[in-house]
Amino acid sequence: MIESVLYSLASIPLFAARPFLAAFLTAVLARWGVDMPFIGDSRVIIALHHSPAWFQSWGCILSLLALAAAEYWATKDPDVRGFMEDLDSWIKSGVSLLVTLALIEKEDAALIQKLQSQGLAVADLWAGVVAVGTWITAWMRRGALALIYEIDDDDDIGLASVIGWTESAFTLIGVLFLIVFPILSLVLAGLTALGLFVAQAWVRRREERRKQPCERCAAPVYPHALRCPLCRHPQAAPRAVGVFGQPRAHACEDRQAQVWQLLARKRCPDCAARLKERAVQQSCKSCGTVSFATRRELEAYADAIDARLPRTLLVCALFSAIPVVGVIPGVIYYRLNLVTAFRGYLPPLTGCLTRFYVRVLHWGLLLFQPIPLVGAVILPLMCWSTHMLYRRALKNEVQTRLAEPAVL
């Protein structure tokens, strides 16, 4: 009993990172752990082996494997990740609740009876504690990773993929470490939660430190904002927008171009606050400004992004002339320069479908990239086709969402 309790408590950070992977590994160890060398006689493994038969069944294990694979794919895809953001903590706490009940209960009938009963027992209370701990840890994790997703929300430079691989490895190693050193794992779980809390607080403080007082009302304003979100007073010299949406050291040269630059980085065109939704029209949480209030605004925005295309194609041609090696920096360049400006405003389903079409097309084109001379035009073709596909997807979305006609 005590080993199951320690396991469920120490595994909270694992469920907060990759709940279905952690559940899958737990089920595998529960079924086959006693037959594995070195760890088969572990008291934790023996405790896991006493879990209900349904938890160790092929149906449960294969289902958890499929869910773990879907979970990994979802964390890599920004459209799915954005869609699941509000449900993330609840799903993780729910999975940890069910796994904890399975580990503590000894019989299938007992588990079913507990789930159906209205009263609370010790097992229910403990599972609830673990679920709440998982929810809080997942919430802190999301806050700690906010800076990473702000910089690379669409995984254009691969930061989100690195986080995904790291958390998967953390979960895999963490489960095995928990088997061998349960007490030490419990201490490390506490330190992990503390680290997430500190990281989340640092991200929040960093965001506030970047702001400067408004010239009229002294309210905190982003340095690259055109107006104060509180009094709406125009800022005299807003800073230029960086490649990841951050304020640069020098002032912007064109206020209208600043509007397009902010929107291209999914920031409010007035106060520069982050636009978190994946929708064409959305109200800023800070100042209430509506992005693309009219079709004309969106048409002007699309024209501004289109103006970047010739230069981007030229740079991509130079990268494409370098066989194989030039593909990665070239793809990163045109994604940051063109694609992100459209992709961030597509709803999750549209974004997923468009991303699928782009990948199918690109895998076909990449087969010809190593060929001399022919390879020099592959990357520009990838750039142009991606730009047009996402532009077309945004046009279709606008035609669906907005009433007045538009020509994009």
N, C-alpha and C positions, 0 to 999 in steps of 0.2 A: 504493500500500500504506500509506504513512505517513498519508495523509489518512483512510483508513478506520479506522486505529488511533486517530487523534485524535478522529474522530467518535464511535467506540464508547466511548472513555473519557470524553469531555466530555458524552455523553448519559446517563451513569449517573443523575444526579438526575432526568432526564426519565422514564426507565424506572421509577425508584422512585416517581414520582408517578402517571403515567398510561402504563403500559407498552404497551397496545394502541393508544392514540392516537399515541404516539411511533413505534411500529412502522408504523402506517398512514401517517403523514406521511413516514417514511423511504422506504417503498415507493413512494409517489406521487412523491416527488422523484427516486427512482432511475429511474422510468419516464419522467416528463415534465419533470424539472428542467432537462435540457439545452435544452429548447425555450422555457423561461421567460425573459423579459427580465431584465436586470440580474444574475441569478445563474446563467444558463445556462453561462457560461464559467468558473465557479468550479471549482477543482481538487477540492473536496469533492464537488460535483455530478457531475463526471466520474468520480470514484472510485465514487460510489454507482451511477452508470449501468453500471458494469462488474460489478455484482452478478448473481447467477444469474438466468436467465429466469423460473424459478418464482417468485422473490421479486417480480418486476415483473408477473406475470400478473394478469389480471382476477380469477381465482379467489382468489388470495392477497389482492389489494387489497380486494375486496368482503368477504372473510371478516374481514379486519382491521377494516374499517369497522363491520361488525356487532358484532364483539367490543368495539370502542371505544365504541359506543353502549351496549352491555350493561354495560360497565365504568362508564360515567358514571351509568347508572341504579343500579348496585349501590352506588356510593359515596353516593348520595343516600338510599337506603333503609336504615334502621338494622338491619332484620331481616336483609337480605342481607349488609350490611357485617359484622354480628356473626358470621354463619355463615362468611364468607370470611376472618375475621381471622387464623386460624391458618395459612391457605394463602397469605395475601397476599404475604409476602416470597418464598416459593418460586415462585409464579406469575410475579412480576416478574423474578426472577433467571433463570427459565427462558426468558422471552420475550427478555430481553437476550442470553442465551447464543445462541439461535437466530439473532437478527438479526445479532449480531457474526460468527457463522460465515458467514452469507450475505454479509456485506460483505467479509470477508477472502478467502473462497473465490471462484474465478473461474468455475467450471463446475459445473453440476448434478451431474455424475457425481463430481466431486471432493468435493463436499459430502456426498453420500450415502456415499461411500467413507469419509470421515472419521467420520461418525456411526456407521458400522457397524464400523469397525476397533477393535481392543482397545488399540492403542498410542496414544501421545499425540504430536502434532506441535506446532509453534509456534503454529499457528492455534488448536488445541484449548486450549493453555495460556493463550493470550491471552483467548480467549472465556471460559475459566474464571475468569480474573482479573476480567473485567468483570462476570460473573455474581455472583461473591462481593462485589464492590464494590456492586452493585445490591442484593443481599440486606442488607448492612450498612446502606446508606443508607435502604432501606425500613424496616428495624427502627428506626433512629433517628427516621425520620419518624413512625412510629406512636407512639413515646414522646413526641415533641414535640407531637403533636396530642391527647395523652391528656387534657389540660386542657379543650380545646374539646369533645371528646366527652363528658367528664364533665359539663360545663355543659349541653350540648344534644345528648345522644346521639340523641334521637328527632327532631332537627331542628325542634323546636317553635317556636323563635324565628329559625330560618333560618341559624344559624352554620355548620352542616354544609354547607348549600347554597352559602354564600359560599366556604368552603374548596374545594368542588368546582369552582365557576366559576374561582376563582383558580388552582388547579392545572392546569385545562384550558388557561387562557390562558397560564400559565407554560410549559406543554409546547409549545403552538403557537408562541409567540414564541421560545422557546428553540431549537427546531429551526431556524427561519429565521435566528436570530442566529448559530447554530453554523455555518451555511453561509457567512455573510459574514465572521465573525470567529472562526475555529476556535481560535486560540491564546488569545484573550481568553475564549472560552467555556470552555476548559479551566480557566483560572484561576477563573472564576466558579463552575464546578462544584465545585472544591475549597472555595471559600468557602461554597457552599451546604451541602456536607457538614459543614463546620466549624460553620456556623450551626445545623444540625439537632442536632449533638452538644451544643452549648452549650444549646440550647432544651430538649433532653431532660434534661440534667443539672439545669437550672433547675426544670423541672417536678417532678423527684424531690425536690430540696431543698425546694421549696415545700411539697410534701406532708408531708415530715417536720417542717418548721418549724411546721406547724399543730398538731402533737401536743403534749401536755403530759404530765408524769410522773404515773404512777399514784400514788394516795394511799397505797398499801400497799407495792408492789414497785418503784416508780419507772420501770416500763416505759413507753415512749411510748404515749399513748392519745389518740384523737381527742377534742376538747373536747366534742362532742355525743354521745359514747358513754355508754351506761348502765353498762357493765362493762368492766373491764380484760381484754384478750384473753389475757393471760398467767396472771394469778392469779385472774381472775373476780371480783375485788372490786368491789362496786357503787360507782360514782362519786357523790360527795355532791351535786354541783350541775351536772349536764350542761347544756350550752347548748342552746338551741332550734335546730331545723333550718331552714335557709334554703330559699328557693324552688328553688335548684339543688343542694340537698343539703349545702351548706356550713354550718359552725357560725355561729350569730348571736351578737351581743354579750351578750344577756341569757340567763338560765337558763330552762329549760323549766318550765312550770307543772304539767304532768301527765305522769308517767312512762309511763303506758299509752298516752297520746296520742303520746308521743315514739316509742314502738315503731312505731305506724302511720305517723308522719311519716318515720321512717328507711326503712321498707319502701317507702313511696310514692316515695322518691327512690332506690330500688334500693341501699340500704345495709343492712348487717347490723343486726338489731334490738338486738343487744347491744353490739358493739364499733364500729359505724358504718363498718366497712370496706366498700369498693365490692363489690357483687355483680355480677360480670361476665357470668354466663351468662344466657341467655334461657330460663328454666325456672322452673316454679312452686316446686319443691323444689330447693334447692341448698345445699351446705355452704359456710360462710364460710371463706375461705382463711386467715384470721388466727386465729379462735377456734373454728371447727368448728361453730358454731351453724347449725342447719338452718332455712331459711325455710319457714314454713307446715308445720310438722311434722305437724299434724293438720288435718282438715277444719274443725274448730271455729275454729281460729285464722284460717283463711282467710275463714270466714263473718263473723267479727268484723271482720276487716280490710275486707271488702267493705261491711259496714254503716257503718264509719267513713268510707269514701270516699263512700258514698251520701248521708251527712249533709251533704256539701258541695254537693250538687246544687241545692237550692232557691236558695241565695245565688248560685251560679254562673249559674243561669238568669236571675236578676234582672239581674246585671251584663251578661250577654249581650244581654238585651232592651234595655238602655240603649245598648250599642254598636250594636245592629242598627237602632236608630232613626236612626242616621247613615247615609244612603245610601252604599253602595260603600266609603267610607273607613273605616267602623266595622267592616268585616268582619275585616280583618287583626288588629287588636289583640284583637278578640273571640275569634277562633279561637285565638290564642296563649294567651289567658287560660284558656279552658276546657281546652285541651290540658295546660297546666301544672298546673291545679288538679284535673283529673279523669282524663283519658285516660292520661297517663304512668303513673299508679299501677297501671293494669291492663296496658297495652301492653308494659311492660318485662319481664313474666314470661311472655309468649307465645313459643313456639318460632318460628324464622324462617318456616317455611311457613305456619303459622296466622296469624302477624302479617302476612305479605304478602297473604294472601287477605282478611283482615279490612280491611286498608288499602285494597284494591281496592274492596270493597263500599262502604266509607265514601266513597271518592272519587266513585264513580258516583252515589250518593245525593246527595252535596253539590253536584255540578255541576247536577243537576236543581233543587235548592232555590235555588241562587244565581241562577238565571234570574229569580226573583220578588223578589229582594232590593231592586232599585231602585224597586219599586212602593210608593207611599206607603201607610202603615198595614199593608199585607200584609208589607212588608219588615221591620217591627218584630218579627215572630214567626219570621222565617227563621233568624236566628242561634241563638235558643233551641232551635228544632227541630234544627238541626245539632248543637248541644251535646248535647241529650237523646239523639238517635239515635246519635251517636258513643259516648257513654257506655254506652248499652245494648248496642250491637254488641260493643264490647270486653269488657264485663262478661259477655255471653253466651259470647264466645269463651273467656274465662278459665274460666267455669263448665264448658264442654265439655272444656277441657283438664284440669280438676280431676277430672271424672268419668272421664277416660281414665287419668290417672296415679295417682290415689289410690283405695284400695279402698273405704273406708267411705262411705256416702251423704252427700250434702250438699245444702243448699237455699240457693242464692245469689239 
